[in-house]
Amino acid sequence: MGPKPELYLIEYPVGSKVVVLTDPSVQRAMPHRRFQGKVGTVLGRRGMGYEVEVYTGSKRKVLFVLPDHLRLHSP
């Protein structure tokens, strides 16, 4: 299968809520499985990927994730 080109066209503005969903067909910048399904906040852009702030319990983690592994959060 491989990466979907339309995922790279989506722009996530700073401050938007995203869900971390790993796509196993893309191994680059894949977050650890403990972050699967977590909702985070976009802090900024870094190259082709995004900086995403995620909380696991009371600890703050900053992930560097490609858009393949992100989806917009709909409340």
N, CA, C and O atoms as CSV, one atom per row, in Angstrom:
chain,resi,resn,atom,element,x,y,z
A,1,MET,N,N,0.841,-1.178,0.000
A,1,MET,CA,C,0.000,0.000,0.000
A,1,MET,C,C,0.885,1.240,0.000
A,1,MET,O,O,1.114,1.806,-1.069
A,2,GLY,N,N,1.383,1.680,1.116
A,2,GLY,CA,C,2.279,2.833,1.146
A,2,GLY,C,C,1.597,4.100,1.626
A,2,GLY,O,O,0.405,4.095,1.933
A,3,PRO,N,N,2.355,5.189,1.689
A,3,PRO,CA,C,1.797,6.443,2.185
A,3,PRO,C,C,0.779,7.032,1.220
A,3,PRO,O,O,0.899,6.883,0.004
A,4,LYS,N,N,-0.213,7.696,1.771
A,4,LYS,CA,C,-1.251,8.329,0.966
A,4,LYS,C,C,-0.866,9.783,0.720
A,4,LYS,O,O,-0.633,10.519,1.679
A,5,PRO,N,N,-0.794,10.216,-0.525
A,5,PRO,CA,C,-0.349,11.584,-0.826
A,5,PRO,C,C,-1.254,12.657,-0.246
A,5,PRO,O,O,-0.782,13.742,0.091
A,6,GLU,N,N,-2.548,12.375,-0.123
A,6,GLU,CA,C,-3.457,13.408,0.383
A,6,GLU,C,C,-3.210,13.735,1.855
A,6,GLU,O,O,-3.598,14.809,2.315
A,7,LEU,N,N,-2.573,12.830,2.600
A,7,LEU,CA,C,-2.279,13.114,4.003
A,7,LEU,C,C,-1.216,14.200,4.138
A,7,LEU,O,O,-1.195,14.928,5.130
A,8,TYR,N,N,-0.328,14.312,3.137
A,8,TYR,CA,C,0.721,15.328,3.194
A,8,TYR,C,C,0.207,16.706,2.816
A,8,TYR,O,O,0.901,17.699,3.035
A,9,LEU,N,N,-0.998,16.793,2.250
A,9,LEU,CA,C,-1.573,18.076,1.870
A,9,LEU,C,C,-2.360,18.727,2.993
A,9,LEU,O,O,-2.694,19.909,2.912
A,10,ILE,N,N,-2.662,17.963,4.049
A,10,ILE,CA,C,-3.408,18.507,5.181
A,10,ILE,C,C,-2.482,19.351,6.040
A,10,ILE,O,O,-1.409,18.891,6.432
A,11,GLU,N,N,-2.885,20.584,6.337
A,11,GLU,CA,C,-2.122,21.471,7.212
A,11,GLU,C,C,-2.769,21.464,8.597
A,11,GLU,O,O,-3.970,21.700,8.727
A,12,TYR,N,N,-1.985,21.198,9.610
A,12,TYR,CA,C,-2.453,21.243,10.989
A,12,TYR,C,C,-1.947,22.540,11.611
A,12,TYR,O,O,-0.745,22.669,11.847
A,13,PRO,N,N,-2.831,23.510,11.885
A,13,PRO,CA,C,-2.363,24.768,12.471
A,13,PRO,C,C,-1.890,24.569,13.909
A,13,PRO,O,O,-2.303,23.628,14.587
A,14,VAL,N,N,-1.023,25.464,14.359
A,14,VAL,CA,C,-0.515,25.397,15.727
A,14,VAL,C,C,-1.685,25.553,16.691
A,14,VAL,O,O,-2.520,26.444,16.533
A,15,GLY,N,N,-1.735,24.679,17.688
A,15,GLY,CA,C,-2.802,24.720,18.679
A,15,GLY,C,C,-3.960,23.791,18.382
A,15,GLY,O,O,-4.852,23.639,19.218
A,16,SER,N,N,-3.972,23.156,17.201
A,16,SER,CA,C,-5.083,22.263,16.880
A,16,SER,C,C,-4.894,20.923,17.574
A,16,SER,O,O,-3.772,20.503,17.858
A,17,LYS,N,N,-6.008,20.264,17.839
A,17,LYS,CA,C,-5.999,18.957,18.492
A,17,LYS,C,C,-5.927,17.868,17.430
A,17,LYS,O,O,-6.668,17.893,16.447
A,18,VAL,N,N,-5.026,16.913,17.641
A,18,VAL,CA,C,-4.860,15.803,16.709
A,18,VAL,C,C,-4.836,14.488,17.486
A,18,VAL,O,O,-4.522,14.455,18.676
A,19,VAL,N,N,-5.174,13.417,16.789
A,19,VAL,CA,C,-5.120,12.071,17.355
A,19,VAL,C,C,-3.934,11.356,16.722
A,19,VAL,O,O,-3.746,11.407,15.507
A,20,VAL,N,N,-3.142,10.694,17.543
A,20,VAL,CA,C,-1.985,9.946,17.061
A,20,VAL,C,C,-2.449,8.540,16.710
A,20,VAL,O,O,-2.757,7.742,17.596
A,21,LEU,N,N,-2.497,8.235,15.410
A,21,LEU,CA,C,-2.874,6.909,14.921
A,21,LEU,C,C,-1.758,6.425,14.006
A,21,LEU,O,O,-1.554,6.982,12.927
A,22,THR,N,N,-1.040,5.398,14.427
A,22,THR,CA,C,0.106,4.943,13.646
A,22,THR,C,C,-0.346,4.203,12.397
A,22,THR,O,O,-1.276,3.398,12.437
A,23,ASP,N,N,0.319,4.485,11.301
A,23,ASP,CA,C,0.102,3.791,10.033
A,23,ASP,C,C,1.270,2.831,9.852
A,23,ASP,O,O,2.389,3.281,9.604
A,24,PRO,N,N,1.049,1.521,9.967
A,24,PRO,CA,C,2.163,0.579,9.927
A,24,PRO,C,C,2.871,0.499,8.579
A,24,PRO,O,O,3.970,-0.048,8.500
A,25,SER,N,N,2.262,1.034,7.510
A,25,SER,CA,C,2.928,0.977,6.215
A,25,SER,C,C,4.022,2.035,6.090
A,25,SER,O,O,4.805,2.004,5.140
A,26,VAL,N,N,4.084,2.984,7.054
A,26,VAL,CA,C,5.113,4.025,7.054
A,26,VAL,C,C,5.868,3.924,8.375
A,26,VAL,O,O,5.308,4.215,9.432
A,27,GLN,N,N,7.140,3.512,8.324
A,27,GLN,CA,C,7.904,3.352,9.561
A,27,GLN,C,C,8.632,4.624,9.972
A,27,GLN,O,O,9.021,4.750,11.133
A,28,ARG,N,N,8.829,5.572,9.061
A,28,ARG,CA,C,9.548,6.798,9.391
A,28,ARG,C,C,8.731,7.642,10.365
A,28,ARG,O,O,7.534,7.848,10.165
A,29,ALA,N,N,9.376,8.123,11.407
A,29,ALA,CA,C,8.766,8.990,12.415
A,29,ALA,C,C,7.520,8.369,13.019
A,29,ALA,O,O,6.561,9.075,13.331
A,30,MET,N,N,7.526,7.061,13.183
A,30,MET,CA,C,6.392,6.371,13.793
A,30,MET,C,C,6.492,6.492,15.308
A,30,MET,O,O,7.517,6.132,15.886
A,31,PRO,N,N,5.444,6.994,15.962
A,31,PRO,CA,C,5.492,7.091,17.420
A,31,PRO,C,C,5.389,5.712,18.076
A,31,PRO,O,O,4.941,4.744,17.462
A,32,HIS,N,N,5.807,5.652,19.313
A,32,HIS,CA,C,5.748,4.403,20.067
A,32,HIS,C,C,4.296,3.970,20.238
A,32,HIS,O,O,3.390,4.803,20.220
A,33,ARG,N,N,4.079,2.677,20.401
A,33,ARG,CA,C,2.710,2.163,20.478
A,33,ARG,C,C,1.953,2.650,21.710
A,33,ARG,O,O,0.724,2.576,21.743
A,34,ARG,N,N,2.664,3.147,22.727
A,34,ARG,CA,C,1.962,3.641,23.918
A,34,ARG,C,C,1.195,4.934,23.632
A,34,ARG,O,O,0.317,5.319,24.404
A,35,PHE,N,N,1.527,5.606,22.522
A,35,PHE,CA,C,0.845,6.847,22.168
A,35,PHE,C,C,-0.303,6.628,21.185
A,35,PHE,O,O,-0.936,7.593,20.759
A,36,GLN,N,N,-0.580,5.383,20.820
A,36,GLN,CA,C,-1.659,5.061,19.893
A,36,GLN,C,C,-3.003,5.524,20.465
A,36,GLN,O,O,-3.385,5.124,21.565
A,37,GLY,N,N,-3.710,6.360,19.718
A,37,GLY,CA,C,-5.030,6.822,20.134
A,37,GLY,C,C,-5.027,8.025,21.055
A,37,GLY,O,O,-6.096,8.500,21.437
A,38,LYS,N,N,-3.860,8.532,21.424
A,38,LYS,CA,C,-3.786,9.688,22.325
A,38,LYS,C,C,-4.109,10.974,21.565
A,38,LYS,O,O,-3.793,11.111,20.383
A,39,VAL,N,N,-4.740,11.903,22.265
A,39,VAL,CA,C,-5.037,13.212,21.688
A,39,VAL,C,C,-3.966,14.177,22.151
A,39,VAL,O,O,-3.653,14.246,23.339
A,40,GLY,N,N,-3.404,14.920,21.211
A,40,GLY,CA,C,-2.349,15.867,21.529
A,40,GLY,C,C,-2.595,17.206,20.871
A,40,GLY,O,O,-3.551,17.381,20.115
A,41,THR,N,N,-1.713,18.155,21.170
A,41,THR,CA,C,-1.794,19.501,20.637
A,41,THR,C,C,-0.585,19.757,19.752
A,41,THR,O,O,0.541,19.425,20.122
A,42,VAL,N,N,-0.813,20.343,18.590
A,42,VAL,CA,C,0.276,20.658,17.670
A,42,VAL,C,C,1.023,21.887,18.196
A,42,VAL,O,O,0.428,22.944,18.408
A,43,LEU,N,N,2.340,21.731,18.404
A,43,LEU,CA,C,3.170,22.835,18.883
A,43,LEU,C,C,3.829,23.593,17.746
A,43,LEU,O,O,4.105,24.787,17.866
A,44,GLY,N,N,4.082,22.899,16.639
A,44,GLY,CA,C,4.740,23.554,15.519
A,44,GLY,C,C,5.114,22.560,14.454
A,44,GLY,O,O,4.805,21.371,14.531
A,45,ARG,N,N,5.793,23.088,13.457
A,45,ARG,CA,C,6.213,22.291,12.319
A,45,ARG,C,C,7.709,22.041,12.435
A,45,ARG,O,O,8.447,22.919,12.883
A,46,ARG,N,N,8.163,20.874,12.043
A,46,ARG,CA,C,9.590,20.571,12.011
A,46,ARG,C,C,9.861,19.739,10.763
A,46,ARG,O,O,9.602,18.536,10.729
A,47,GLY,N,N,10.384,20.403,9.747
A,47,GLY,CA,C,10.617,19.718,8.479
A,47,GLY,C,C,9.302,19.313,7.851
A,47,GLY,O,O,8.410,20.142,7.671
A,48,MET,N,N,9.180,18.032,7.516
A,48,MET,CA,C,7.935,17.525,6.948
A,48,MET,C,C,6.945,17.121,8.027
A,48,MET,O,O,5.764,16.927,7.737
A,49,GLY,N,N,7.405,16.991,9.269
A,49,GLY,CA,C,6.563,16.511,10.353
A,49,GLY,C,C,6.079,17.608,11.276
A,49,GLY,O,O,6.255,18.796,11.004
A,50,TYR,N,N,5.466,17.193,12.372
A,50,TYR,CA,C,4.900,18.108,13.353
A,50,TYR,C,C,5.394,17.758,14.749
A,50,TYR,O,O,5.675,16.598,15.051
A,51,GLU,N,N,5.494,18.777,15.594
A,51,GLU,CA,C,5.758,18.574,17.012
A,51,GLU,C,C,4.411,18.494,17.698
A,51,GLU,O,O,3.604,19.418,17.590
A,52,VAL,N,N,4.156,17.407,18.401
A,52,VAL,CA,C,2.863,17.187,19.055
A,52,VAL,C,C,3.112,16.961,20.538
A,52,VAL,O,O,3.946,16.143,20.924
A,53,GLU,N,N,2.378,17.697,21.363
A,53,GLU,CA,C,2.467,17.569,22.813
A,53,GLU,C,C,1.383,16.606,23.287
A,53,GLU,O,O,0.198,16.810,23.024
A,54,VAL,N,N,1.810,15.546,23.995
A,54,VAL,CA,C,0.901,14.513,24.485
A,54,VAL,C,C,1.165,14.319,25.972
A,54,VAL,O,O,2.309,14.381,26.421
A,55,TYR,N,N,0.110,14.086,26.725
A,55,TYR,CA,C,0.257,13.794,28.146
A,55,TYR,C,C,-0.057,12.329,28.395
A,55,TYR,O,O,-1.095,11.821,27.971
A,56,THR,N,N,0.863,11.648,29.097
A,56,THR,CA,C,0.624,10.285,29.556
A,56,THR,C,C,0.602,10.355,31.074
A,56,THR,O,O,1.646,10.447,31.720
A,57,GLY,N,N,-0.578,10.310,31.623
A,57,GLY,CA,C,-0.714,10.544,33.055
A,57,GLY,C,C,-0.455,12.010,33.319
A,57,GLY,O,O,-1.140,12.869,32.765
A,58,SER,N,N,0.528,12.313,34.162
A,58,SER,CA,C,0.866,13.710,34.458
A,58,SER,C,C,2.133,14.151,33.732
A,58,SER,O,O,2.571,15.291,33.888
A,59,LYS,N,N,2.729,13.246,32.932
A,59,LYS,CA,C,3.973,13.579,32.241
A,59,LYS,C,C,3.696,14.134,30.850
A,59,LYS,O,O,2.848,13.632,30.113
A,60,ARG,N,N,4.436,15.182,30.516
A,60,ARG,CA,C,4.313,15.831,29.205
A,60,ARG,C,C,5.361,15.251,28.277
A,60,ARG,O,O,6.542,15.199,28.621
A,61,LYS,N,N,4.935,14.815,27.101
A,61,LYS,CA,C,5.848,14.273,26.097
A,61,LYS,C,C,5.683,15.087,24.816
A,61,LYS,O,O,4.575,15.495,24.467
A,62,VAL,N,N,6.791,15.315,24.123
A,62,VAL,CA,C,6.757,15.992,22.829
A,62,VAL,C,C,7.186,14.980,21.779
A,62,VAL,O,O,8.295,14.449,21.831
A,63,LEU,N,N,6.303,14.718,20.831
A,63,LEU,CA,C,6.557,13.749,19.770
A,63,LEU,C,C,6.833,14.493,18.465
A,63,LEU,O,O,6.275,15.564,18.225
A,64,PHE,N,N,7.680,13.932,17.641
A,64,PHE,CA,C,7.923,14.433,16.293
A,64,PHE,C,C,7.337,13.393,15.348
A,64,PHE,O,O,7.883,12.300,15.192
A,65,VAL,N,N,6.215,13.747,14.715
A,65,VAL,CA,C,5.414,12.781,13.985
A,65,VAL,C,C,5.151,13.272,12.568
A,65,VAL,O,O,4.893,14.457,12.352
A,66,LEU,N,N,5.217,12.356,11.602
A,66,LEU,CA,C,4.837,12.679,10.236
A,66,LEU,C,C,3.310,12.749,10.124
A,66,LEU,O,O,2.608,12.155,10.942
A,67,PRO,N,N,2.790,13.461,9.130
A,67,PRO,CA,C,1.334,13.567,8.979
A,67,PRO,C,C,0.651,12.232,8.700
A,67,PRO,O,O,-0.566,12.127,8.848
A,68,ASP,N,N,1.413,11.200,8.295
A,68,ASP,CA,C,0.817,9.875,8.085
A,68,ASP,C,C,0.199,9.331,9.363
A,68,ASP,O,O,-0.763,8.565,9.312
A,69,HIS,N,N,0.741,9.718,10.497
A,69,HIS,CA,C,0.325,9.156,11.779
A,69,HIS,C,C,-0.590,10.093,12.565
A,69,HIS,O,O,-0.832,9.867,13.751
A,70,LEU,N,N,-1.104,11.148,11.915
A,70,LEU,CA,C,-1.962,12.118,12.607
A,70,LEU,C,C,-3.321,12.220,11.921
A,70,LEU,O,O,-3.430,12.074,10.703
A,71,ARG,N,N,-4.352,12.472,12.722
A,71,ARG,CA,C,-5.701,12.762,12.221
A,71,ARG,C,C,-6.265,13.897,13.060
A,71,ARG,O,O,-5.954,14.009,14.246
A,72,LEU,N,N,-7.093,14.739,12.453
A,72,LEU,CA,C,-7.730,15.810,13.210
A,72,LEU,C,C,-8.692,15.223,14.237
A,72,LEU,O,O,-9.403,14.260,13.950
A,73,HIS,N,N,-8.712,15.802,15.430
A,73,HIS,CA,C,-9.587,15.350,16.505
A,73,HIS,C,C,-10.927,16.056,16.366
A,73,HIS,O,O,-10.985,17.284,16.299
A,74,SER,N,N,-11.999,15.279,16.324
A,74,SER,CA,C,-13.343,15.857,16.261
A,74,SER,C,C,-14.054,15.559,17.576
A,74,SER,O,O,-14.358,14.402,17.866
A,75,PRO,N,N,-14.321,16.592,18.375
A,75,PRO,CA,C,-14.924,16.358,19.705
A,75,PRO,C,C,-16.338,15.874,19.659
A,75,PRO,O,O,-16.946,15.644,20.705
